[in-house]
Amino acid sequence: MTRWGLAVLVGALVLGGATIAAARLLGRSGSRAALLVSVVAQWLGAYVVWTFAGGLALHYGLLATYDGAPFALLALAGGYWQFVTAVTRGHERARLVYVGVQLAWLAVVLYRNGKLWN
């Protein structure tokens, strides 16, 4: 399963890089394909960081429980929302969506562990 997941990730990154290169060659570096690859890369990075931080917090006893699966669903919804916002309202508003969803996830994690509104 790990090899399959790694193969999909590498394939997605190679395909994304090829899409960006093609968009730049055609003179459209700000195309929707380039924006989509950027949003996907941001959310994949966020998933990795949250999983790593959650694992460390569990290991050192800062959190009693951490489940990364709901974040994957949140990342899909947040990524879609960020992409639509970037297309319709601009990149600055899209960054606000990205940061806001991250803060909402932090609140969920803290609430689940009794660290927030206890």
N, C-alpha and C positions, 0 to 999 in steps of 0.2 A: 504494500500500500504506500509506503514511503517513497519508493522509486517512482511509482505512478504519479504521485502528487508532485514530486520534484520535476518529472518530465513535463507535466502540464504547466507548472510554473515557468520553467525555462522556455517552453514553447510559446507561452503567452508573452513573455518578455521579448523573445526574438521576433514574434509577429508584431508586437507593438513597436519595436525599434524599426522594423521594416516599414511599417505604416507611417511612422514619423519621418523616416528618410524619404519615402515617396512623396509625402506632403511637402517637405522642404524642397525637393527637386521640382515639384510642380508650382512652387512659389506660394504655397498656402501653409506656412508653418503654424498658423493659429487655427488650423482646421478642427473640425469636431472630432476627427479620429485622434489627433494629437491630444486634444483635451480629454478624450475618453481614456487614453493610455495614462495620462497624468493622474487622473482621478483614481483609476484602478491601482496604480503604483502607490499613491498616498494611502489608500485604504488597506492594501496588503501590508505596507509598512506599519500602519497603526495596529493591525491584527498581530503582527509579530511582536511589536513593543508591548502591547497589552498582555499577550500570552506570557512573555518573558517576565514582565513586572508582576503579574499575578502569581506565577510560579515562585518567584523570589519571595514575594510577600507571604505565600503559604509556607514556604520552607523556613522562613525566619519567624513565623508566628504572628505576623502583623494582621493577617486575615485568617478567618476560620474556614472559609470556603471561597473558591473561585471557579467559575465555569465559563470557559471561553466560547462555547457554542452559541449562546444568545448574542454575543458580540458579532459573530459572523453574519447573523441575520440583520443586526443593526447596521453593520457595515454595508450590506447590500442596499438597504433602504437609504442610508445616509449618502452612499455614493451616487445613487440615482438622483436624490434630492440635490446634491452638490453639483452634479453635471447639468441638470435642468436649470439650476440657479445661475451657473456660470454662463450658459447659453443665453438666457433671457435677461439677466440683471448684471452680469459682469463678474470678473474674477474676485474682486474684493468681497462681494456678498457671498460668493461661493466659499471663500475661506472662513467667513463667519459661520456658515453652516457646518463646515468641517470641525472647527473648534467647538461649536455648540454641542454637536453630537458627542464629541469626546468628553466634554464636561458632564453631559447627561449620563454617559456610561460610568464615569467616575462616581456620580451620585448614586447610581444603581448598585454598584459594587459596594460602596460604603454603607448603603442602606441594608443590603442583604447581610452584611457582617455586623450590623448593630452599631456602627460607628457614626451614623448620621440619624438624627431624630430618634434617639433611643430614650 
